[in-house]
């Protein structure tokens, strides 16, 4: 995989960095609510909560945390309870527990709601659903919303996959966007707000504090910003690159590698035959609409295990799984969504009975029931890709209206 030098010539200044240096009037003498987690750090390593508290520019009134909690140490899918901050003695409201959307009571003592956290560029990563619902609540209760922008780690160029169909709306597919969208959080929030996609068409008083120095072709490790794992299973940029397609495996009878050191890079099951799967992958026409570009496949064996704070009850825990390891050889050529479909097509051909695509779970990940139906019918990957082309082209035209960067 391509890497970059530690002495980078191009350093990005995030919205969090710029808030206190360039845009402090947005929060001056205000009571703040902050939606953030452990990734909300300035370039000097100080967390946004600490930086605002020490600036004495505003008053911290409440904190809001997404999935994995405000400290980022809760496993995927685990309910997070409300808490209080150990240093500032203010409430921490969990938006991944009994409620997903801030209530009137949570916002009534807040003058401005500030958002700062790092996403990974995939629709089903729940941070973006949390932000959408927080933006909606801010609009409904007339609280200004300030979003501190950060890079899309997998660049701002590519967008792919089905645009989520309305019957499949869920917390992992809240907005009608494709699986990858090639936008920053600030650009996404502008799109949702201006297109009237919030409930009942409400519009928030939204201010995006943009980055300086970021361009759409930049990978995260080219920004000069240290990688802080946004969630316990997202320890490396390489994982984030493949996650948008190989996360589909979560909705099947196959393990996506949770409970190992390489989630979304190890794919298998106790009943799988590595050689059969590799044979089916090799049988697809190259490049199958770019689905197999930029990666290599090899046989793999692994045993998913419970990992405290990372993987709770992983699929096939304690069982020896066989399958494939997917490694990046040229990240610029990876098309993760198509890769995920091609890998599942190969598993389905090699093991038609054992490879189960679990209806609702699989469909909300892909955003379209057609993908599952075509895979079950043995349709070739390139025919499946054509299903989402018209809606994807329409989204492509829409997204450009909200670009903050080139």
C-alpha positions, -999 to 999 in steps of 0.1 A, spaced: 0 0 0 12 35 -7 24 55 23 35 90 28 64 106 46 61 117 82 75 151 72 45 162 52 46 194 32 9 198 31 -7 203 66 -44 206 70 -60 229 96 -93 215 108 -124 234 117 -116 228 154 -82 245 150 -99 274 133 -127 279 158 -107 295 185 -81 311 163 -103 326 136 -140 321 144 -142 326 182 -171 351 178 -194 321 170 -192 309 206 -181 340 225 -199 343 259 -223 315 248 -235 284 267 -223 255 246 -234 220 240 -207 199 222 -214 168 202 -180 151 200 -159 121 210 -123 112 215 -115 122 179 -123 158 185 -87 170 190 -69 201 178 -36 198 159 -17 203 192 -34 172 206 -57 191 230 -93 180 230 -119 205 218 -137 203 252 -105 211 271 -95 238 246 -128 256 249 -128 253 287 -93 267 290 -101 295 266 -127 309 289 -144 322 257 -176 303 264 -193 282 290 -196 244 287 -232 235 294 -236 199 281 -219 172 261 -234 147 236 -218 115 225 -223 91 195 -219 53 192 -189 41 212 -194 69 237 -177 103 241 -145 85 251 -147 60 222 -142 29 243 -175 11 240 -177 -18 215 -198 -16 183 -236 -17 188 -234 -15 226 -259 9 243 -242 39 259 -258 54 290 -259 91 300 -231 102 323 -214 132 338 -180 146 327 -154 137 354 -136 170 352 -162 196 342 -192 181 361 -216 187 332 -240 161 317 -229 138 289 -260 128 270 -257 96 251 -272 97 216 -266 59 212 -289 46 239 -325 53 249 -325 83 226 -308 90 193 -319 126 190 -313 155 214 -345 164 233 -359 198 241 -348 193 278 -312 185 267 -310 217 246 -329 242 267 -298 255 285 -277 257 254 -271 288 232 -251 270 205 -246 233 196 -210 226 184 -201 194 166 -166 181 161 -158 144 154 -142 123 127 -162 101 104 -149 75 79 -168 84 47 -194 56 47 -232 60 50 -237 32 76 -211 46 100 -236 58 126 -218 91 134 -234 108 104 -269 97 115 -262 111 149 -251 144 134 -282 145 111 -305 140 140 -287 166 162 -289 191 133 -326 184 130 -331 189 168 -312 221 166 -335 233 138 -367 223 157 -356 241 189 -340 271 173 -305 264 185 -276 275 162 -255 246 150 -217 250 144 -200 221 126 -162 220 128 -152 203 96 -127 175 92 -113 155 63 -131 126 46 -104 100 53 -110 82 20 -109 114 0 -136 136 -15 -136 122 -50 -155 89 -52 -191 82 -45 -206 48 -51 -233 23 -43 -271 23 -42 -288 55 -30 -307 44 1 -343 35 -6 -370 50 17 -383 17 31 -348 9 43 -343 41 63 -327 31 97 -301 45 120 -274 30 98 -290 44 67 -306 76 78 -303 98 47 -309 90 10 -273 90 0 -250 63 -16 -228 41 5 -198 64 -2 -205 100 -8 -171 117 -12 -181 147 10 -169 161 43 -193 163 72 -196 200 66 -206 194 30 -230 167 40 -247 189 66 -251 217 41 -267 193 16 -292 179 42 -301 213 55 -304 232 22 -322 203 3 -349 201 31 -340 166 41 -345 172 78 -378 161 92 -407 182 80 -383 203 59 -370 222 89 -338 242 83 -311 248 110 -291 279 116 -260 261 104 -225 274 103 -197 252 89 -162 262 100 -142 249 70 -107 234 70 -77 251 55 -54 232 32 -76 202 24 -83 192 -12 -106 165 -25 -78 142 -36 -61 139 -2 -60 107 17 -61 111 55 -24 103 60 -16 131 36 -32 158 58 -6 158 87 -34 150 112 -26 120 134 -50 91 129 -72 85 160 -92 54 156 -128 67 153 -141 34 166 -125 3 182 -125 -17 149 -112 12 128 -76 12 139 -60 19 105 -67 40 74 -65 8 53 -95 -6 72 -115 26 65 -107 22 28 -122 -13 25 -150 -8 51 -176 7 27 -179 -26 8 -167 -53 32 -190 -41 59 -218 -57 38 -205 -90 52 -220 -80 85 -254 -88 71 -245 -123 61 -236 -157 75 -199 -149 69 -176 -133 95 -162 -99 86 -132 -105 108 -144 -88 140 -126 -103 169 -93 -103 151 -66 -77 145 -78 -73 109 -116 -66 108 -130 -60 73 -97 -75 58 -103 -111 69 -135 -126 55 -145 -162 62 -166 -189 80 -161 -224 95 -177 -239 64 -158 -219 38 -132 -233 13 -106 -207 6 -95 -222 -27 -131 -224 -41 -137 -187 -32 -104 -176 -48 -112 -196 -79 -146 -178 -82 -129 -144 -77 -104 -152 -104 -132 -163 -128 -147 -129 -128 -137 -108 -158 -110 -83 -150 -116 -57 -139 -153 -64 -134 -162 -27 -135 -132 -19 -114 -145 -40 -85 -112 -60 -80 -87 -32 -87 -61 -22 -62 -63 -53 -40 -49 -88 -37 -65 -119 -23 -49 -148 -4 -62 -178 16 -67 -171 53 -76 -188 85 -86 -170 117 -104 -175 150 -126 -147 161 -122 -139 198 -138 -116 224 -117 -85 227 -126 -62 256 -137 -28 245 -134 -38 208 -154 -69 199 -182 -83 220 -196 -117 209 -181 -117 174 -196 -139 148 -182 -175 151 -164 -167 184 -139 -194 191 -144 -212 158 -117 -217 132 -128 -198 101 -114 -202 66 -117 -177 38 -97 -149 23 -75 -120 33 -79 -88 13 -49 -65 11 -45 -32 -6 -19 -29 -34 -30 4 -49 -54 24 -28 -62 48 -57 -76 19 -76 -98 5 -48 -136 7 -54 -147 -7 -20 -184 -9 -26 -180 -30 -58 -153 -50 -41 -177 -60 -14 -204 -71 -39 -178 -91 -59 -165 -109 -28 -200 -119 -17 -208 -130 -53 -177 -153 -51 -188 -167 -17 -223 -172 -30 -210 -191 -61 -186 -212 -40 -211 -219 -12 -246 -212 -24 -264 -228 5 -242 -217 34 -238 -181 22 -270 -164 36 -278 -128 30 -299 -118 60 -327 -98 45 -333 -67 66 -297 -64 80 -281 -68 46 -306 -45 29 -301 -16 52 -264 -18 47 -266 -18 9 -296 5 9 -313 -16 -17 -331 -50 -16 -322 -55 -53 -285 -61 -44 -295 -91 -22 -320 -104 -47 -295 -103 -76 -267 -119 -55 -291 -147 -44 -300 -152 -81 -264 -156 -91 -263 -124 -112 -228 -113 -121 -213 -83 -102 -212 -59 -132 -250 -64 -137 -256 -55 -101 -235 -23 -103 -257 -11 -132 -287 -11 -109 -276 19 -90 -261 39 -119 -290 63 -126 -296 74 -90 -258 76 -85 -255 100 -114 -283 122 -100 -265 123 -66 -233 132 -83 -249 163 -98 -265 173 -64 -233 169 -43 -213 194 -63 -236 222 -52 -223 219 -17 -186 216 -22 -165 237 1 -132 224 -13 -118 216 -47 
